[in-house]
Amino acid sequence: MKIIAANIRNFKLLRKIDLTFSVDPKKPLTVIRAENGFGKTSTLHALRWGLYGQDVLEDVHVRLSPSDWPEDTLCKISVEIDFVHTEISMVDGEMMTSTTDYRLKREVQEKPIGDNPNRDRDRVILFEKNDAGFKPIPDVESRLDEMLPKEMIDIFFTDGDSAMTFISPNLTNNAKSDKVKGAIRSLLGLNLLEKVEKRLSNTQSEVNKKITKITKSSKLISLTKEIEDTKESLKVNKELINTLNSQIDNIDKQLNDIEKELTQALIAGSYEELARQRENYQKHLDDAVKEEQRLKIIHQELFKEEILSWEILEPIFVKGFKHLGNLHEKGIIPSSSVPVLKERIDLKECICGADLSEGTMAREAVKRLIELKDKDDIKANYLSPLYYESKGKFDSFSSEETKSWNDYYNDLKRSRLTERDNIKKAEKELKIINTKLSQIDVEEIEQKLAQKVMLSNNHKIKTNKLYECKVKQKEANQTLQSLEQEQKIHSKNEEKLNGINAEKAVLTDLNNIVEDSLSEMHRVYLNNVSNRMNNLFLDMIGSDSEESAIFQKVQINSNYNITVQTKDNRTLNPDYEVNGASQRALTFAFIWALTEESGFVAPRVIDTPLGMMSGNVKRRVLNMISRAAKEDIDRQVILFLTQSEISHTEGILDKASGMTFTLINTDKFPGDLMNDPKSSQPEILLCRCSHREYCDQCQLNNYDEFNLNHRLN
């Protein structure tokens, strides 16, 4: 079976999404690029629901309609899937194949009120395409179950976290071995033999009833009754084991969902951390605003500075100072003769020795000279300090080491622009953080954490109960063997029971044959899967990697547990002694080995398969799961990848992907989405951008990290 196309309407935020998938054997990979919260999981669940209906919903009480759909208003939800299925049959000993195109449409109506979906029953139609068009097929669910059994859904439709099902540390060894055994049982199609085994057991019970009617031996009657009671106890206990396994699976899924919901709820970060970041960015903003205001004042004051006057009037200043310099050189400034003359008048004697007494002609001449000098010194007294002050300023302003006014202005301008950029950045970060904070529901997170604790406790109780039931089952089987052996001995002594004994022997032989056949099929297939898984895993971790220096072999042992052996002959616990990337590689190796060895062709749809992986391991895993089909191995792979997962694997995707799309969530603007999608409602949109491209519609604020090409719409 391969999916050709899917049209999804009103499933969650997938209001109108039309997908086309690659069915090219040489390029079997379809890549759907989407970040967390951008519709990956919703798309995977839409495909699962389309194929299997509400039985595979995580919680039937959760609405399928968009979260903002108007209350008490009818919403029609539908998924239409076109697929092709190849059937293999034997005709006169020759293997024949026939391929048929189908169209499946599943729809349901909801009239939501609050969290209550008010959903009616699914309506499903399956059409077979022939030369005349599309012919409806009756008994749709049974036909679909033949093509893609419901037991296989977790093998072919998985997300990165639930892909850890077979080696999850949340499970006991018994639970994990049951999952491995169940996966093998599903892919081998052992239902028929198991039905035969059940029928033989019922017939043996009928024979035991005959024995109690014919025999007169109280001991034989007692033994036979005890055998039937033990069988009934085994039957009840087996049903309880199946119920517990189912309950544990359900709890695992709920725990996985809660983990994803918690991750999604905290995708923006913890409230406390974001609040701290907001406080820091608010401080950065306040500091930047204050600094910009301070620089603004300095900018204003700069126009009052002397240096601006100097630069504007420099030619005039130079000319005036040159004149003052000439006066200084001539001795006109500074002037000191008047004080000397006045002193000599007071002494009544000139410095030359002449008499300056009252009434002398010399004294009168000196007085007239003082009067003349007083007039000149008014100017000299003014020009002298002007000269010396101007000289200091002139030396300062004309020095090559002194910054010009333009230098001050340009430096200030740059500083103001820097602070304005800091303000814009801080405002942008605050806007993003406030948007993220608005998306965090603290009460919801606390509820999810409480649910997680409750489910974890319930999981522990169920797994302990499962272990007790398995121990009880083992003891009951041993008791049954002992009772049947004793019954056989006692029944030989009664001739009336000869015919019944023969019948019982035949039934026992048939039952042993069926059990041996089941066991042999499991054993042979288990060995093949184990060997193939080992080869795939060692290929993925790489012969030159650090892991290869540790791992010698991985295998599935006789108890259906996946084990890891080291080169120094130690057995590792894959839950705790194998890193996350290698755990995922091991899980994918197991799933791929299962499907390759069974020859079962179905789409392998995986959400975020490369999480926790990097470097060569990531590239090798992607190489393995996206290989082109061969004559004996056909495949179709649909991967939901984030851009971080895609990073450094672009060359592999170029070669392997036949189809590539990108999903965006309009509700992520402005937090993650760069451009306003101008959508009137939150919805998932589809664009044709490949893993190497982005457009105005799908551009994210971190795309500059990935060297993508801008695609014009």
Secondary structure, 3 states (H helix, E strand, C coil): CEEEEEEEECECCECCEEEECCCECCECEEEEECCCCCCHHHHHHHHHHHHHHHHHCCCCCCCCCCCCCCCCCCEEEEEEEEEEEEEEEEECCEEEEEEEEEEEEEEEEECCECCECCECCCEEEEEEEECCEEEECCCHHHHHHHHCCHHHHHHHEEECCHHHHHHCCCCCHHHHHHHHHHHHHHHHCCHHHHHHHHHHHHHHHHHHHHHHHHCCCHHHHHHHHHHHHHHHHHHHHHHHHHHHHHHHHHHHHHHHHHHHHHHHHCCCCCHHHHHHHHHHHHHHHHHHHHHHHHHHHHHHHHCCCHHHHHHHHHHHHHHHHHHHHHHHHHCCCCCCHHHHHHHHHHHCECCCCCECCCCCHHHHHHHHHHHHHHHHHHHHHHHHHHHHHHHHHHHHHHCCCCCCHHHHHHHHHHHHHHHHHHHHHHHHHHHHHHHHHHHCCHHHHHHHHHHHHHHHHHHHHHHHHHHHHHHHHHHHHHHHHHHHHHHHHHHCCCHHHHHHHHHHHHHHHHHHHHHHHHHHHHHHHHHHHHHHHHHHHHHHHCCCCCHHHCEEEEEECCCCCEEEEECCCCEECCCCCCCHHHHHHHHHHHHHHHHHHHCCCCEEEEECCCCCCCHHHHHHHHHHHCCCCCCCCCCEEEEEECHHHHCCCHHHHHHHEEEEEEEEEHHHCCCCECCCCCCCCCCEEEECCCCCEECCCCCECCHHHCCCEECCC
